[in-house]
Amino acid sequence: MRDQALLHEPFAVDAVRRIRQYLPRVGGRKLHRMLAEVAPLKGWSFRVGRDWLFDLLREHHLLLPRQRTTDSNHGLPVYPNRL
């Protein structure tokens, strides 16, 4: 199983790099959805699994760091939680 995955890695990495040229901040889950839609159109005979894609992104240093949405280090007063 892993041997077949090694054969498909270059195609998936190339596709991710092409997508990232136009959408540099697209995340892994959205990439997975995009590749799943593109695979049949490209004639790929393999399915792109989510965990396999995340492992591949991690191995090739293509996994983006998670975005933090809360800035806890601001200069505004912080009130205690009374609940």
C-alpha positions in Angstrom: 0.0 0.0 0.0 2.8 2.4 1.0 4.7 1.5 -2.2 1.7 2.7 -4.4 1.5 5.9 -2.3 5.1 6.6 -3.1 4.4 6.4 -6.8 1.6 9.1 -6.4 3.5 11.5 -4.2 5.1 13.5 -7.0 1.8 14.1 -8.7 0.1 15.3 -5.4 3.1 17.5 -4.4 3.2 19.1 -7.8 -0.6 19.8 -7.7 -0.3 21.3 -4.2 2.6 23.6 -5.3 0.6 24.7 -8.4 -2.5 25.5 -6.3 -0.3 27.3 -3.7 1.1 29.6 -6.5 -2.3 31.1 -6.9 -3.7 30.6 -3.4 -0.7 30.7 -1.0 -2.7 30.6 2.2 -5.1 27.8 1.4 -5.1 25.2 4.2 -4.8 21.4 4.2 -8.5 20.7 4.5 -9.4 22.9 1.5 -6.5 21.5 -0.4 -7.9 18.0 0.3 -11.3 19.0 -1.1 -9.7 20.6 -4.2 -7.5 17.6 -5.0 -10.4 15.2 -4.5 -12.3 17.2 -7.1 -9.3 17.5 -9.5 -8.2 13.9 -9.3 -10.9 12.4 -11.6 -10.5 15.3 -14.1 -6.7 14.7 -14.3 -7.3 10.9 -14.8 -5.5 10.0 -11.6 -6.2 6.4 -10.7 -5.8 7.0 -7.0 -7.9 8.8 -4.3 -6.4 11.4 -2.1 -7.0 10.6 1.5 -7.0 13.4 4.1 -4.4 11.8 6.5 -2.2 10.8 3.6 -2.3 14.4 2.3 -1.5 15.9 5.7 1.4 13.5 6.1 2.6 14.4 2.7 2.4 18.1 3.4 4.3 17.7 6.6 7.1 15.6 4.9 7.6 18.2 2.2 7.3 21.2 4.6 4.1 22.4 2.9 1.9 22.4 5.9 1.0 25.9 7.0 1.2 27.0 10.6 -2.2 27.3 12.3 -3.6 30.8 12.4 -4.2 32.3 15.8 -7.4 34.4 15.9 -7.2 35.8 19.4 -4.6 38.4 20.5 -4.2 37.9 24.3 -1.2 40.3 24.5 -3.0 43.6 24.0 -2.7 46.7 26.1 -6.4 47.0 27.0 -7.7 46.2 30.4 -8.8 42.7 31.1 -11.7 42.1 33.5 -12.0 39.0 35.6 -14.4 36.3 34.6 -17.4 36.5 37.0 -19.2 33.5 35.8 
